[in-house]
Amino acid sequence: MTAEDAPRLITIGETMVLVTPATPDPLATAVDFRLDAGGAESNLASHLAHLGIRSAWVSALGDDALGERLRATIARRGVDTRWITTDADAPTGVYFKDPGNGVLYYRAGSAASRMGPASVIDVPLESAEIVHLSGITPALSSSCAALVDNVIDRVAEGTGLLSFDVNHRASLWQQGIAAPVLRSLARRADIVFVGLDEAETLWGCDTPEAVRDLLPEPGRVVVKDSDVGATEFHGDEKTFVPANPTEVVEAVGAGDAFAAGYLASELAGGEASERLAAGHHRACLVLRSTTDFIDETPV
């Protein structure tokens, strides 16, 4: 692998086939549907690739038609998929978007849930400028939790940054487990993304400042407050940028888009206000759609 084709950002995690209504109607009444790729990490890699950042997504897929479809879909978006593995003994996960009512997951026992430290042996984590993880992965299985620990340790040995999106999914955790685990992982990251709503649910934090007080270790903590705005804490500095007013069709996937816009700006040398503004801009594109990824900017 040459420097020219080495990914600047590597992200690891599960992606499922996303079944979503073609129009923003609830599942109970929708007639037409589309298949797409849905997963926090591949969403982020797709947005970054579209923004011109060499990005790789690492995962495992089932040896099935859905897995083949996912691999091809993400690759067409310009994402490096060379480190995806195929598991002949487990299926590719599936989930459904129910506009206005959240999502329905069918991911138990999926190929990605069987990943572990061995899944990233050949992945050049130490040489990437940014490695991105989310709090979804450690909830999938004990082997995935071990994978996350291994990735964080390896990134710490290199010169790159470890980016972590808390991405709390209550349905994946046993009661009382998520809060301490996600806090511990966030404290080991260089950049942390967390929604104020999930910080309140997990840790009782009702202000961005309370989140920073809880997580003093990361170099940067970015607290997203829905349609209010986002705050970045960087050392002793605090920067707030209000959200862009926009019509919300479906909110799922907007957090991934925000993180992608922010990290793209980071890799381009953007200042704090530019990073936050770039996050808001990318998130708005997804908020206006039923899909998790927009490959062109609406006029």
C-alpha positions as a LaTeX table, in Angstrom:
\begin{tabular}{lrrr}
\hline
Residue & $x$ (\AA) & $y$ (\AA) & $z$ (\AA) \\
\hline
Met1 & 0.00 & 0.00 & 0.00 \\
Thr2 & 1.41 & 3.34 & $-1.05$ \\
Ala3 & 0.92 & 6.69 & 0.67 \\
Glu4 & $-1.27$ & 7.75 & $-2.25$ \\
Asp5 & $-3.89$ & 5.05 & $-1.65$ \\
Ala6 & $-3.64$ & 4.78 & 2.15 \\
Pro7 & $-6.87$ & 5.90 & 3.86 \\
Arg8 & $-6.68$ & 9.09 & 5.89 \\
Leu9 & $-9.61$ & 7.90 & 8.00 \\
Ile10 & $-10.52$ & 4.35 & 9.00 \\
Thr11 & $-13.79$ & 3.44 & 10.67 \\
Ile12 & $-14.92$ & 0.07 & 12.02 \\
Gly13 & $-18.44$ & $-1.17$ & 12.70 \\
Glu14 & $-21.56$ & $-2.94$ & 11.51 \\
Thr15 & $-23.63$ & $-1.92$ & 8.51 \\
Met16 & $-26.99$ & $-3.48$ & 7.73 \\
Val17 & $-29.30$ & $-3.44$ & 4.78 \\
Leu18 & $-31.69$ & $-0.54$ & 5.35 \\
Val19 & $-35.27$ & $-0.92$ & 4.19 \\
Thr20 & $-36.97$ & 2.48 & 4.07 \\
Pro21 & $-40.19$ & 3.83 & 2.58 \\
Ala22 & $-39.61$ & 5.68 & $-0.68$ \\
Thr23 & $-41.71$ & 8.53 & 0.74 \\
Pro24 & $-41.80$ & 9.60 & 4.41 \\
Asp25 & $-44.79$ & 7.41 & 5.31 \\
Pro26 & $-44.91$ & 5.01 & 8.29 \\
Leu27 & $-44.14$ & 1.34 & 7.72 \\
Ala28 & $-47.72$ & 0.38 & 8.50 \\
Thr29 & $-49.07$ & 2.24 & 5.47 \\
Ala30 & $-46.14$ & 2.76 & 3.08 \\
Val31 & $-46.41$ & 1.03 & $-0.29$ \\
Asp32 & $-43.08$ & 1.53 & $-2.04$ \\
Phe33 & $-39.73$ & 0.78 & $-0.40$ \\
Arg34 & $-36.06$ & 1.07 & $-1.26$ \\
Leu35 & $-33.02$ & $-0.89$ & $-0.09$ \\
Asp36 & $-29.97$ & 1.02 & 1.05 \\
Ala37 & $-26.97$ & 0.68 & 3.34 \\
Gly38 & $-27.41$ & 1.76 & 6.94 \\
Gly39 & $-24.71$ & 1.87 & 9.59 \\
Ala40 & $-23.11$ & 4.66 & 11.59 \\
Glu41 & $-19.56$ & 3.92 & 10.50 \\
Ser42 & $-20.18$ & 3.29 & 6.81 \\
Asn43 & $-22.44$ & 6.36 & 6.74 \\
Leu44 & $-19.56$ & 8.44 & 8.06 \\
Ala45 & $-17.07$ & 6.92 & 5.60 \\
Ser46 & $-19.49$ & 7.52 & 2.71 \\
His47 & $-19.94$ & 11.19 & 3.57 \\
Leu48 & $-16.18$ & 11.67 & 3.92 \\
Ala49 & $-15.46$ & 9.94 & 0.63 \\
His50 & $-18.01$ & 12.19 & $-1.06$ \\
Leu51 & $-16.17$ & 15.17 & 0.44 \\
Gly52 & $-12.90$ & 13.98 & $-1.08$ \\
Ile53 & $-11.35$ & 12.29 & 1.98 \\
Arg54 & $-9.78$ & 8.85 & 1.43 \\
Ser55 & $-11.76$ & 6.71 & 3.86 \\
Ala56 & $-11.95$ & 3.01 & 4.65 \\
Trp57 & $-14.73$ & 1.06 & 6.31 \\
Val58 & $-13.87$ & $-2.20$ & 8.10 \\
Ser59 & $-16.57$ & $-4.74$ & 8.90 \\
Ala60 & $-17.86$ & $-8.28$ & 8.38 \\
Leu61 & $-20.75$ & $-9.28$ & 6.14 \\
Gly62 & $-22.66$ & $-12.49$ & 5.63 \\
Asp63 & $-21.91$ & $-14.68$ & 2.62 \\
Asp64 & $-25.27$ & $-13.76$ & 1.12 \\
Ala65 & $-26.87$ & $-11.54$ & $-1.49$ \\
Leu66 & $-27.46$ & $-8.76$ & 1.03 \\
Gly67 & $-23.82$ & $-8.74$ & 2.06 \\
Glu68 & $-22.75$ & $-8.62$ & $-1.58$ \\
Arg69 & $-25.15$ & $-5.75$ & $-2.15$ \\
Leu70 & $-23.82$ & $-3.80$ & 0.84 \\
Arg71 & $-20.19$ & $-4.20$ & $-0.18$ \\
Ala72 & $-20.94$ & $-2.98$ & $-3.70$ \\
Thr73 & $-23.07$ & $-0.08$ & $-2.48$ \\
Ile74 & $-20.41$ & 1.28 & $-0.11$ \\
Ala75 & $-17.64$ & 0.76 & $-2.67$ \\
Arg76 & $-19.62$ & 2.73 & $-5.28$ \\
Arg77 & $-19.62$ & 5.66 & $-2.89$ \\
Gly78 & $-15.84$ & 5.75 & $-3.11$ \\
Val79 & $-15.14$ & 4.08 & 0.24 \\
Asp80 & $-12.19$ & 1.69 & 0.55 \\
Thr81 & $-13.68$ & $-1.74$ & 1.33 \\
Arg82 & $-10.55$ & $-3.88$ & 1.05 \\
Trp83 & $-10.62$ & $-4.94$ & 4.75 \\
Ile84 & $-14.20$ & $-6.22$ & 4.80 \\
Thr85 & $-14.41$ & $-9.94$ & 5.59 \\
Thr86 & $-17.13$ & $-12.46$ & 4.71 \\
Asp87 & $-18.59$ & $-14.85$ & 7.29 \\
Ala88 & $-20.18$ & $-17.93$ & 5.74 \\
Asp89 & $-21.83$ & $-18.92$ & 9.03 \\
Ala90 & $-23.70$ & $-15.73$ & 9.90 \\
Pro91 & $-26.14$ & $-13.45$ & 8.07 \\
Thr92 & $-25.97$ & $-9.80$ & 7.11 \\
Gly93 & $-28.12$ & $-7.67$ & 9.42 \\
Val94 & $-31.26$ & $-5.83$ & 8.31 \\
Tyr95 & $-33.19$ & $-2.89$ & 9.72 \\
Phe96 & $-36.26$ & $-0.89$ & 8.81 \\
Lys97 & $-36.84$ & 2.85 & 9.09 \\
Asp98 & $-40.31$ & 3.77 & 10.28 \\
Pro99 & $-40.48$ & 7.55 & 9.59 \\
Gly100 & $-41.67$ & 9.37 & 12.68 \\
Asn101 & $-41.42$ & 6.21 & 14.80 \\
Gly102 & $-37.74$ & 5.27 & 14.82 \\
Val103 & $-36.28$ & 2.02 & 13.54 \\
Leu104 & $-36.71$ & $-1.76$ & 13.81 \\
Tyr105 & $-33.52$ & $-3.87$ & 13.99 \\
Tyr106 & $-32.98$ & $-7.48$ & 12.90 \\
Arg107 & $-29.27$ & $-7.86$ & 13.67 \\
Ala108 & $-28.92$ & $-10.56$ & 16.37 \\
Gly109 & $-26.20$ & $-13.07$ & 15.46 \\
Ser110 & $-25.07$ & $-11.09$ & 12.43 \\
Ala111 & $-21.67$ & $-11.50$ & 10.81 \\
Ala112 & $-20.53$ & $-8.15$ & 12.19 \\
Ser113 & $-21.44$ & $-9.12$ & 15.75 \\
Arg114 & $-18.83$ & $-11.92$ & 15.49 \\
Met115 & $-15.95$ & $-9.51$ & 14.81 \\
Gly116 & $-13.05$ & $-9.37$ & 17.25 \\
Pro117 & $-9.44$ & $-8.17$ & 17.48 \\
Ala118 & $-8.40$ & $-10.60$ & 14.75 \\
Ser119 & $-10.68$ & $-8.69$ & 12.35 \\
Val120 & $-8.27$ & $-5.75$ & 12.27 \\
Ile121 & $-4.88$ & $-7.50$ & 12.35 \\
Asp122 & $-4.02$ & $-6.37$ & 8.83 \\
Val123 & $-5.67$ & $-2.93$ & 9.04 \\
Pro124 & $-3.12$ & $-0.06$ & 9.22 \\
Leu125 & $-4.72$ & 1.64 & 12.21 \\
Glu126 & $-1.48$ & 3.17 & 13.45 \\
Ser127 & $-0.88$ & 5.10 & 10.23 \\
Ala128 & $-4.36$ & 6.63 & 9.74 \\
Glu129 & $-4.82$ & 10.29 & 10.60 \\
Ile130 & $-8.15$ & 9.50 & 12.25 \\
Val131 & $-9.70$ & 6.21 & 13.38 \\
His132 & $-13.40$ & 6.47 & 14.16 \\
Leu133 & $-15.49$ & 4.21 & 16.39 \\
Ser134 & $-19.00$ & 4.40 & 17.78 \\
Gly135 & $-20.64$ & 3.20 & 20.97 \\
Ile136 & $-22.76$ & 0.80 & 18.94 \\
Thr137 & $-19.93$ & $-1.67$ & 18.29 \\
Pro138 & $-19.05$ & $-2.64$ & 21.90 \\
Ala139 & $-22.73$ & $-3.37$ & 22.54 \\
Leu140 & $-22.97$ & $-6.00$ & 19.81 \\
Ser141 & $-21.03$ & $-8.77$ & 21.58 \\
Ser142 & $-18.15$ & $-9.45$ & 23.95 \\
Ser143 & $-15.85$ & $-10.04$ & 20.97 \\
Cys144 & $-16.83$ & $-6.66$ & 19.51 \\
Ala145 & $-16.11$ & $-5.03$ & 22.87 \\
Ala146 & $-12.67$ & $-6.63$ & 22.79 \\
Leu147 & $-12.23$ & $-5.33$ & 19.23 \\
Val148 & $-12.93$ & $-1.76$ & 20.36 \\
Asp149 & $-10.42$ & $-2.03$ & 23.21 \\
Asn150 & $-7.80$ & $-3.37$ & 20.82 \\
Val151 & $-8.39$ & $-0.61$ & 18.27 \\
Ile152 & $-8.13$ & 2.14 & 20.90 \\
Asp153 & $-4.87$ & 0.69 & 22.23 \\
Arg154 & $-3.37$ & 0.43 & 18.76 \\
Val155 & $-4.34$ & 3.97 & 17.76 \\
Ala156 & $-2.72$ & 5.25 & 20.95 \\
Glu157 & 0.57 & 3.74 & 19.74 \\
Gly158 & 0.48 & 5.83 & 16.55 \\
Thr159 & 0.26 & 9.51 & 15.78 \\
Gly160 & $-3.36$ & 9.66 & 14.65 \\
Leu161 & $-6.51$ & 10.71 & 16.50 \\
Leu162 & $-9.15$ & 8.41 & 17.96 \\
Ser163 & $-12.64$ & 9.74 & 17.23 \\
Phe164 & $-15.56$ & 8.29 & 19.23 \\
Asp165 & $-19.27$ & 8.89 & 18.73 \\
Val166 & $-21.17$ & 7.81 & 21.86 \\
Asn167 & $-24.17$ & 6.80 & 19.70 \\
His168 & $-26.14$ & 5.27 & 22.56 \\
Arg169 & $-28.59$ & 2.58 & 21.43 \\
Ala170 & $-30.57$ & 1.60 & 24.53 \\
Ser171 & $-32.00$ & $-1.54$ & 22.92 \\
Leu172 & $-28.51$ & $-3.03$ & 22.54 \\
Trp173 & $-27.49$ & $-2.74$ & 26.20 \\
Gln174 & $-28.54$ & $-4.47$ & 29.39 \\
Gln175 & $-29.90$ & $-1.99$ & 31.91 \\
Gly176 & $-27.22$ & $-0.08$ & 33.81 \\
Ile177 & $-24.33$ & $-1.27$ & 31.62 \\
Ala178 & $-24.14$ & 1.37 & 28.92 \\
Ala179 & $-23.41$ & 4.46 & 31.05 \\
Pro180 & $-20.11$ & 3.35 & 32.64 \\
Val181 & $-18.86$ & 1.54 & 29.52 \\
Leu182 & $-19.52$ & 4.44 & 27.15 \\
Arg183 & $-18.04$ & 6.95 & 29.60 \\
Ser184 & $-14.89$ & 4.84 & 29.93 \\
Leu185 & $-14.50$ & 4.56 & 26.16 \\
Ala186 & $-15.13$ & 8.27 & 25.62 \\
Arg187 & $-12.43$ & 9.15 & 28.16 \\
Arg188 & $-9.88$ & 7.26 & 26.06 \\
Ala189 & $-10.69$ & 9.15 & 22.83 \\
Asp190 & $-9.15$ & 12.30 & 21.37 \\
Ile191 & $-12.42$ & 13.58 & 19.87 \\
Val192 & $-15.83$ & 12.72 & 21.35 \\
Phe193 & $-19.24$ & 13.35 & 19.79 \\
Val194 & $-22.29$ & 13.09 & 22.03 \\
Gly195 & $-25.85$ & 14.37 & 21.88 \\
Leu196 & $-26.97$ & 16.36 & 24.91 \\
Asp197 & $-30.10$ & 14.21 & 25.09 \\
Glu198 & $-28.12$ & 10.97 & 25.27 \\
Ala199 & $-25.66$ & 12.51 & 27.75 \\
Glu200 & $-28.60$ & 13.33 & 29.99 \\
Thr201 & $-30.03$ & 9.82 & 29.64 \\
Leu202 & $-26.68$ & 8.16 & 30.30 \\
Trp203 & $-25.03$ & 10.43 & 32.84 \\
Gly204 & $-27.55$ & 13.00 & 33.99 \\
Cys205 & $-25.78$ & 15.86 & 32.19 \\
Asp206 & $-28.22$ & 18.63 & 31.27 \\
Thr207 & $-25.77$ & 21.20 & 29.88 \\
Pro208 & $-22.78$ & 21.00 & 27.52 \\
Glu209 & $-20.57$ & 22.20 & 30.37 \\
Ala210 & $-21.70$ & 19.28 & 32.53 \\
Val211 & $-20.68$ & 16.89 & 29.76 \\
Arg212 & $-17.23$ & 18.46 & 29.57 \\
Asp213 & $-16.87$ & 18.24 & 33.34 \\
Leu214 & $-17.69$ & 14.53 & 33.13 \\
Leu215 & $-15.21$ & 14.01 & 30.26 \\
Pro216 & $-12.15$ & 16.18 & 30.99 \\
Glu217 & $-9.65$ & 13.80 & 29.39 \\
Pro218 & $-10.42$ & 14.01 & 25.61 \\
Gly219 & $-8.71$ & 16.80 & 23.72 \\
Arg220 & $-12.07$ & 17.72 & 22.22 \\
Val221 & $-15.65$ & 17.08 & 23.25 \\
Val222 & $-18.43$ & 18.04 & 20.83 \\
Val223 & $-21.90$ & 18.25 & 22.35 \\
Lys224 & $-24.81$ & 18.33 & 19.89 \\
Asp225 & $-28.07$ & 19.87 & 21.07 \\
Ser226 & $-30.58$ & 18.99 & 18.34 \\
Asp227 & $-31.94$ & 22.09 & 16.60 \\
Val228 & $-30.25$ & 24.44 & 19.07 \\
Gly229 & $-26.65$ & 23.98 & 17.94 \\
Ala230 & $-23.36$ & 22.29 & 18.82 \\
Thr231 & $-20.62$ & 23.18 & 21.29 \\
Glu232 & $-16.97$ & 22.19 & 21.03 \\
Phe233 & $-14.75$ & 22.12 & 24.10 \\
His234 & $-11.05$ & 22.17 & 23.21 \\
Gly235 & $-8.82$ & 22.51 & 26.23 \\
Asp236 & $-10.07$ & 25.62 & 28.01 \\
Glu237 & $-11.75$ & 26.97 & 24.87 \\
Lys238 & $-15.47$ & 26.73 & 24.18 \\
Thr239 & $-17.04$ & 27.34 & 20.76 \\
Phe240 & $-20.77$ & 27.28 & 19.99 \\
Val241 & $-22.33$ & 27.35 & 16.51 \\
Pro242 & $-26.13$ & 27.38 & 16.17 \\
Ala243 & $-27.87$ & 24.75 & 14.08 \\
Asn244 & $-29.06$ & 25.58 & 10.57 \\
Pro245 & $-32.87$ & 25.89 & 10.45 \\
Thr246 & $-34.19$ & 23.11 & 8.23 \\
Glu247 & $-37.25$ & 20.96 & 7.60 \\
Val248 & $-36.81$ & 17.58 & 9.30 \\
Val249 & $-38.11$ & 14.60 & 7.34 \\
Glu250 & $-36.22$ & 11.89 & 9.26 \\
Ala251 & $-33.54$ & 12.41 & 11.93 \\
Val252 & $-31.83$ & 8.99 & 11.86 \\
Gly253 & $-28.36$ & 9.27 & 10.34 \\
Ala254 & $-27.96$ & 13.00 & 10.89 \\
Gly255 & $-25.48$ & 12.47 & 13.72 \\
Asp256 & $-23.21$ & 10.43 & 11.46 \\
Ala257 & $-23.39$ & 13.15 & 8.82 \\
Phe258 & $-22.53$ & 15.81 & 11.42 \\
Ala259 & $-19.47$ & 13.85 & 12.56 \\
Ala260 & $-18.38$ & 13.38 & 8.95 \\
Gly261 & $-18.65$ & 17.07 & 8.14 \\
Tyr262 & $-16.77$ & 17.95 & 11.31 \\
Leu263 & $-13.97$ & 15.44 & 10.69 \\
Ala264 & $-13.64$ & 16.48 & 7.04 \\
Ser265 & $-13.11$ & 20.04 & 8.20 \\
Glu266 & $-10.63$ & 18.82 & 10.81 \\
Leu267 & $-8.61$ & 17.04 & 8.11 \\
Ala268 & $-8.73$ & 20.21 & 6.00 \\
Gly269 & $-7.31$ & 22.26 & 8.87 \\
Gly270 & $-10.55$ & 24.03 & 9.80 \\
Glu271 & $-10.93$ & 26.06 & 12.98 \\
Ala272 & $-13.46$ & 25.14 & 15.68 \\
Ser273 & $-16.30$ & 27.27 & 14.26 \\
Glu274 & $-15.62$ & 25.91 & 10.77 \\
Arg275 & $-15.65$ & 22.32 & 12.01 \\
Leu276 & $-19.00$ & 22.79 & 13.74 \\
Ala277 & $-20.52$ & 24.64 & 10.78 \\
Ala278 & $-19.40$ & 21.87 & 8.42 \\
Gly279 & $-21.05$ & 19.33 & 10.71 \\
His280 & $-24.33$ & 21.24 & 10.72 \\
His281 & $-24.29$ & 21.60 & 6.93 \\
Arg282 & $-23.81$ & 17.89 & 6.31 \\
Ala283 & $-26.42$ & 16.93 & 8.92 \\
Cys284 & $-29.03$ & 19.14 & 7.26 \\
Leu285 & $-28.74$ & 17.20 & 4.01 \\
Val286 & $-29.72$ & 13.99 & 5.78 \\
Leu287 & $-32.44$ & 15.60 & 7.90 \\
Arg288 & $-34.29$ & 16.56 & 4.70 \\
Ser289 & $-34.38$ & 12.95 & 3.45 \\
Thr290 & $-35.46$ & 9.43 & 4.44 \\
Thr291 & $-31.96$ & 8.12 & 3.66 \\
Asp292 & $-28.78$ & 8.15 & 5.76 \\
Phe293 & $-26.54$ & 9.33 & 2.94 \\
Ile294 & $-26.93$ & 12.09 & 0.37 \\
Asp295 & $-24.48$ & 12.00 & $-2.54$ \\
Glu296 & $-25.27$ & 15.42 & $-3.87$ \\
Thr297 & $-26.11$ & 18.81 & $-2.43$ \\
Pro298 & $-29.72$ & 19.88 & $-3.05$ \\
Val299 & $-30.14$ & 23.29 & $-4.62$ \\
\hline
\end{tabular}
